[in-house]
Amino acid sequence: MRKTLSMLLLAAALPAAALAAEPGHPPCAMEPGYHQHKGPEGMQGMMGPAHGLKLTDEQRKAMFEARKEASKENREITQRYLDKLSEADKEAMQKELQASREKADKAFRDQLTPEQQKAFDERKAEQEKRRAEWEEFRKWKAEKEVKPQ
């Protein structure tokens, strides 16, 4: 029932999102060629060596793909080094990351009104519930793959 309702809400929201989108811009920020500050210079809001260059759509797409590939390689490199860490180091890293997330959440939550804080807390609880369900599924899947059928 929840899945059906979610799909119906998504289907109802798509036409509204398409109508609200600016003409000439893809509706998704992850699409190649989409830039929030697109102006007469092409990638006006972009920083770095490509800032101010008048890039064509083809060049923007190529740049998007190159950055996407670099991001994937960075994740693989990071994972290789994480795999070499001892369990104690991995656990210490996870605790440090969790503390950092909690600090950021607290700083963010302190800026909210009481009503917003309540909604924020409810969403965090829902997120934790989904994370626990996902972890349970991953454990179940790993157990299933180990047992021969």
C-alpha positions in Angstrom: 0.0 0.0 0.0 2.8 2.4 0.9 4.6 1.7 -2.3 1.5 2.3 -4.4 0.7 5.5 -2.6 4.3 6.7 -3.0 4.2 5.9 -6.7 0.9 7.7 -7.2 2.3 10.8 -5.4 5.4 10.7 -7.5 3.3 10.4 -10.7 1.2 13.3 -9.7 4.2 15.5 -8.8 6.1 14.9 -12.1 3.8 17.1 -14.3 3.9 19.9 -11.8 7.7 19.7 -11.6 7.9 19.8 -15.4 5.7 22.9 -15.5 7.7 24.6 -12.8 11.1 24.0 -14.5 12.6 26.9 -16.2 12.6 26.6 -20.0 16.0 25.7 -21.4 17.2 24.0 -18.2 17.0 20.3 -17.5 14.8 19.7 -14.4 17.6 17.8 -12.6 20.8 19.3 -11.2 22.6 16.1 -11.8 22.1 16.3 -15.6 25.0 17.2 -17.7 24.8 20.8 -18.9 22.6 21.9 -15.9 24.1 24.8 -14.0 22.3 27.0 -11.5 24.0 30.2 -12.6 23.9 29.5 -16.3 24.3 32.8 -18.2 25.6 34.1 -21.4 29.1 32.8 -20.6 27.9 29.2 -20.3 29.2 28.0 -17.0 29.2 31.3 -15.2 28.8 29.9 -11.7 31.6 27.3 -12.1 34.8 27.7 -10.1 38.2 26.4 -10.9 40.2 26.3 -14.2 37.0 26.2 -16.3 35.5 29.3 -14.7 34.6 31.9 -17.3 35.2 29.6 -20.3 32.5 29.7 -22.9 31.9 25.9 -23.1 29.5 24.3 -25.5 26.9 21.8 -24.4 29.1 19.0 -25.7 32.1 20.2 -23.7 30.0 20.5 -20.6 28.8 16.9 -21.0 32.3 15.7 -21.5 33.4 17.6 -18.4 30.5 16.1 -16.4 31.5 12.6 -17.5 35.1 13.2 -16.7 34.3 14.5 -13.2 31.9 11.6 -12.7 34.6 9.1 -13.6 37.1 10.9 -11.3 34.7 10.7 -8.5 34.2 7.0 -9.0 37.9 6.4 -9.1 38.4 8.4 -5.9 35.8 6.3 -4.1 37.6 3.1 -5.3 40.9 4.4 -4.1 39.5 5.4 -0.7 37.9 2.0 -0.3 41.1 0.2 -1.1 42.8 2.1 1.7 39.9 1.6 4.1 40.0 -2.1 3.4 43.7 -2.2 4.7 42.7 -0.6 8.0 42.5 -2.8 11.1 39.0 -3.3 12.6 39.9 -1.1 15.6 40.9 1.8 13.2 37.7 1.3 11.2 35.6 1.4 14.3 37.5 4.5 15.6 36.9 6.2 12.2 33.2 5.3 12.3 32.8 6.8 15.8 34.6 10.0 14.7 32.4 10.3 11.6 29.3 9.7 13.7 30.4 12.4 16.2 30.9 14.8 13.4 27.5 14.1 11.9 25.9 14.5 15.3 27.7 17.9 15.8 26.5 19.1 12.4 22.9 17.9 13.1 22.9 19.7 16.4 24.2 23.0 14.8 21.6 22.7 12.1 18.8 21.8 14.6 19.7 24.8 16.8 18.8 27.1 13.9 15.3 25.7 13.5 12.0 26.8 15.0 10.3 24.4 17.5 7.9 23.2 14.8 10.8 22.6 12.4 12.8 20.8 15.1 9.9 18.4 15.7 9.7 17.7 11.9 13.5 17.3 11.8 13.4 14.9 14.7 10.7 12.8 13.1 12.6 12.6 9.8 15.8 11.6 11.6 13.9 8.8 13.4 12.4 7.6 10.1 15.8 7.7 8.5 17.3 5.7 11.3 14.5 3.2 11.0 15.1 2.8 7.2 18.9 2.5 7.8 18.2 -0.3 10.4 15.9 -2.1 7.9 18.5 -1.8 5.1 21.3 -3.2 7.4 19.0 -6.1 8.3 18.4 -6.8 4.6 22.1 -6.7 3.9 22.9 -9.2 6.7 20.1 -11.4 5.4 21.4 -11.2 1.9 25.0 -12.0 3.0 23.7 -15.1 4.9 21.7 -16.2 1.9 24.7 -16.0 -0.4 26.9 -18.0 2.0 24.4 -20.9 2.3 24.4 -23.1 -0.8 20.9 -23.8 -2.3 
